[in-house]
Every structure is written in C-alpha cells, then in structure tokens.
C-alpha cells in the first residue's frame, strides 16, 4: 500500500499571512497613487496567485502595463516583508510533525510564488519536513488546474486513493476534484464561506481533527 500523500495549501491553511499581504497590496496601491483598501476586501482577493491579487487590487480599469509594473513592485516589497507579521496557525507545527512521523509524505501546493513560499517555510523551519514545495509559478497553470497534484502523484508514487488536498478555499477543493483526489476543507482560513459552494469531503475546525480522522 502506498503511503499517504498530503498536499497543503499555504496562505490561510498553514500560515496566517493576511496582514503582510494587506500591507504589500496597500504599499503597491500607494506606489501607483491609489488610496489604501480595507483589509477584508484585500483578503477576499487572495487565493489565485499574485498576478490576480494585484489585478483585483488595482481594478479592471487599470491598463495591463501598469498592472505588470505594480506586480513587480508588489513581489519585491512582499519578498522583504513576508514574515513581518505572518504566523503559523495554532497546532500546525505539531500536526505536521505527527503526520510526518506516521509516514505520510507532506507537500505544499500554493498559488503564491514558490520562492517566497520557500522563504516563509524556511523561516518557520518547516521546509525539511516537506516532500515538495510547489508554487504558482512552478507550472504553466495554477490551481484549480490539477497539474500540481498530477506531478506530485507521479513523483511520490502514491495512488489517488491515498492522496488528500487540504485548503481553506473552493480553489483547493476544485483542484482536488479536478485531480480525482480527496479534499479536506479548513474553517480558519481566508475564504471558508467559499467551501459552502464547493463542499470538501471532510471539513475540520482544527488541523489535529484531520490528524485524528486519518487514524480511523
């Protein structure tokens, strides 16, 4: 029997990065001569990668040339401020330790750029426990395209039946469905309301609940 492959989203799932993302977005808006957005609005824009986040934050009327320049500014600013306020959610470190000790292969599949994702995971000392770290620029397509999960399945030698995608938004659940693997939704993230539209196979309020579910 192949080992479990557990694929985690990052923002809103393992890390609370809301403040650092909001500060980076508003720094970008100020750089382009725009006023700050309120934080809840920015949080609602997160989940589809930095290019979409910047486009949404500037608005549909912004010309693409300005969006491209703003994206470059955003990425540079965020790279230098990605762990100013970002924290692991309670119980994440302990749960990942238990899952790794059980023999499961742990991976990250996020739409955040992979370099910044590695920087954050290195900061929290988690990178060494992960089988793979893939970001929004690791493949030609981002989630909910299943290419990331398909790649992880090939690299891990794990079956679809033993694979889970764990995340806080409908994007993660759609990715799991598109790849034909199980999904776990978490309620503490950025967009838990989106899970009502695309229900996961399992929904938990704490990561240790998912650990216990896998022991059944």
C-alpha angles and dihedrals in degrees: 000000000000119000122257116272111207114190116194132197112222116211111063092004109062100002135040098220097155099116095047091048092047092049091049092049093049092046086054092049091050089049088057093046096257128129122250121275121226113260099244090057091052092047089056089057095057123100109059100070137273097289091056092043092054093044091051092046093053095042134237092282094064112106116244092243090059092046091052092051091045091051091055090050092046094051093048093047094045093047088060095043104034095117102033092109104355116123138177113256114251113280096012097113094047094046094049089049091053093047093049092047089053090062099257119143111235124206139171122226110177136155088226113104109275096233094056090042090056091047091055095044090048089051090057094042094242103117096086092058093054126092093207139354116208127176140188092278096046093089138026090254131043129216131320082046105092097223092106094053092043089053093049091049091053094046096045099042088226123144123241088243090062097045130097133185113208121195150133103242144051088255090069094045092048089050090054092048092048090053096043096241134123122270135213119196122202124209102209098070139094100278111024090145089067089064089070089065095046106026117207124225089248130019122198136181095206131027092236087063088062090049089054092046091057091054092063 
